[in-house]
Amino acid sequence: MLRVAQALDTQLRAAMQRAFPEATAAAGTPLDPQLAPASKPEFGDFQANGALPLAKPLGQPPRQIAQAIVEQLAADPAFGELCLEPVIAGPGFINLTLRPECLCAEVAARLGDARLGVPSVSAAAPVVVDFSSPNIAKEMHVGHLRSTIIGDCLARVLEFRGHDVLRLNHVGDWGTQFGMLITHLKQVAPEALQTADAVDLGDLVTFYRQAKARFDEDEAFQSTSREEVVKLQGGDPLSLKAWGLLCEQSRREFQRIYDRLDIRLSERGESFYNPYLQGVVDDLKARGLLVLDDGAGCVFLEGVSGKDGKPLPLIVQKSDGGFNYATTDLAAIRYRLALPPAGDGAGRLIYVTDAGQAAHFAGVFQVARRAGWVTGAARIEHVPFGLVQGEDGKKLKTRAGDTVRLKDLLDEAVERAESDLRRRLVEEDRSEEEAFIAHVATTVGMAAVKYADLSTNRVTNYQFSFDRMLALSGNTAPYLLYAVVRIAGIARKGGDLGGGATGAPERVEAQALSFSEPQEWALIRELLKLDAVIAEVEEELLPNRLCSYLFELSQVFNRFYDQVPVLKADEPARSSRLALCRLSADTLKLGLGLLGIPTLERM
Ligand code: ARG
């Protein structure tokens, strides 16, 4: 109800100005009504708390101030169209309850709108969401899975709001690991450097581990590896070819995971920024920020000090002249913010990684700002998330103690969803085709993995539990999917949910809607929160807010449907209630879609 809230805010400001013209003039800006959604349903829809802070400057009791505002509101016919008579509560809160006609008009407007009342912005500058970003020749792990799921959800929300989103996969495809790997492969599996598909990613990961072990103990191996990196970064054609093959191998493997999760990403790995790295260091030097410390090029960070109390450096050029992760991220910021054709011209940069990289990003962002690369209203945000833990609260491991492979994790989610489903079919004495079972199991399995991740506050660590994420009750994907299935069932039982086969929104006249039950009003008020929730996720980048909303909505819907007759009701209640069912299904589908979760008609 952002639009309604906006109108009320304007009316309140005008009322306050009329009630207290001198105070408004003295403040130099309109007095703030502090309008917020009501903290409890019995207070109505909104509350305005702006009378309280005025008590001191006006030297009046806040209830008296509230009274003066309410009197002015009563004189505004536009306000009278939206709200019932305001109620002054407690020390001087103004409680506002919308008129039933106003709520019906909002419901009707949403029924005829494919965007369900969520306005779309007309932002000019693209938004970069940097997410997933696994490392070549290494296995993609559960941390990357979290980044992938959260990043995709944020990208979907921003896209739905109308932003042009660049979904960038900042893969680790450059740097010292290739020197080790190429040196090792030349000796043990040279075919991997010449022909595509000679080894699979599992082998590559093993080779990488062996190479790392040799690198750590064998000096000769170390220096050959370093020479290999120099050759690669210098553009040696054979090295580049080997590098390309290794990347291709990993990329195919990553893509399988993305396909299963329905994730779209544009790969723009670290190597992309190679030509810009020297420029970063040169520019930092020209701006007087670069300091040589033990042969390494650094920028000393402001407000960040180490144990000895001295400021910590951000190293941008190693003493051997090489560049690092931070140099690449600085080059990436510059490129992403620079106007086309020199860059992306983005207005907001969002980085989704584990919280362990918070210090890295804080340092990099600070240096970018001090270098003057972050101009105007550009926003740069790190979106951190906690660790994935097993049910024992320790780092997630297989029973044998190995790191969990993503493919195995997704397979297990689907297998478990399938056996749950088969058990339910037996219990309910249903028989279904194998294709149906496979489709439902895959959808539920992927949905459960995504939803479990998105529904916890991302900042905290997250305990991975198949049992919990696949449960049909509680704040889980199956519970939400089931609410949608339940509504689809109403249509199968003869309830016309409108929209027809095309699913196109169908206009309903507000006057045709008639509601009387508290469960109906509770559902309406919940449905009308969607736009505010989405705007909040766009701002705060917390997908769990959307999850909580959808869970709450499903619960309110289930209460409505359990307690109020729909198909057996008389007109006009019957079609009004069916309209609420349709809007509930559409809202759940839209919301789940923004989480990257497709819905089912039956399950
Ligand atoms: N490749 C990194 C990792 O696996 C994540 C990269 C995140 N993005 C960035 N621009 N630094 O930890």
Boltz pocket constraint, residues with backbone or C-beta under 6 A from the ligand:
constraints:
  - pocket:
      binder: B
      contacts: [[A, 130], [A, 132], [A, 133], [A, 134], [A, 135], [A, 170], [A, 171], [A, 172], [A, 329], [A, 332], [A, 351], [A, 352], [A, 353]]
      max_distance: 6.0
